[in-house]
Amino acid sequence: MKENLIVVCGAGGFIGGHLVADLLKQGHLRIRAVDLKPLDRWYQKFDGVENLCLDLQEIDCCRQALREAAWVYNLAADMGGMGFIEKNKALCMMTVLINTHLLKAAREHGVNRFFYASSACVYAHDKQTDPNVTGLQESDAYPAMPEDGYGWEKLFSERMCRHYTEDFGLITRVARFHNVYGPHGTFDGGREKAPAAICRKVISALQSGKHEIEIWGDGHQTRSFMYIDDCLHGSQAIMRSEEINFPINLGSEEKVSINQLVDLVESIAGVKLQRRYNLSAPKGVNGRNSENTLIRKMLGWEPSISLRTGLEKTYAWIHDQMKSGASKDSVVNIS
């Protein structure tokens, strides 16, 4: 497998950049990294990799991207945290063109395996109204009532993968990501997710000497957050699996409230801040958590890196970025 071509779509983004780095570390010899953004805006960029800037909403670009590919990881999407998702539903829905055209190109080129990064946003809204929510099982995606815009696109694309397997024999794997975080991603500008946003806000408070923090919502809404290393391990294990031919949760079961998330970052920073709650800001569902019975059964494994451990690494990286004045889009060039 290490001599076959692996294509990572969305490689200029947070998860995609880390995946390319991990594949190189494993000794894979042929990697094609594809993203819409110009190379100088990729979060991580590597020598020894074929880096292509292509608009994967266009079918001809998908055909170019997947030529000679054996395995394809589709991590490409126009997305961000809740502040972006709630205000850009049409843009999120347009991402359906990426997965649809990539599947078509994968069939044409005889791709062996195709991985699709779905999201916990596919889960029915009426199962996420209580902050004390129990973990969401894979079956909770139906009857369908996903996050408007982004969630519908993800759910539709899951079905496209299923039907390309049923009708054309393309082996597809689908993982429902639950809030992935870690270094080398965006931490401001409107697309960042909660862990990075909270880290940035705490660091800004320390730098400015104004010891207060704005929290979106009342802080009681709950989530689970998965560190990037667990995401990489789980994604590749699901891709390699001979049995996981259905959408499966990939997330931590360590549920916390947003207030508890702030507590953790404050503890890492050694500070206590005055909290201001913005009740008109986007906050998403009241409660969401992963239920990992199925992935434990199928892989004998589940995400296990504690939120504290992952936040310490994420906080340190964001702190260094902000201290140096580096852009949120600064590129790490690795030979």
Secondary structure, DSSP 8 states (H G I E B T S, - for coil): -TTSEEEEETTTSHHHHHHHHHHHHTT-SEEEEEESS-GGG-SEEETTSEEEE--TTSHHHHHHHHTT-SEEEE---S--SHHHHTT-HHHHHHTHHHHHHHHHHHHHHT-SEEEEEEEGGGS-GGGSSSTT---B-GGGG-S----TTHHHHHHHHHHHHHHHHHHH--EEEEEEE--EE-SSS--SSS---HHHHHHHHHHHHHHHS--EEEEETTS--EEE-EEHHHHHHHHHHHHH-SS--S-EEES---EEEHHHHHHHHHHHHT---EEEEETTS----SB--B--HHHHHHHS------HHHHHHHHHHHHHHHHHHT--TT--EEE-
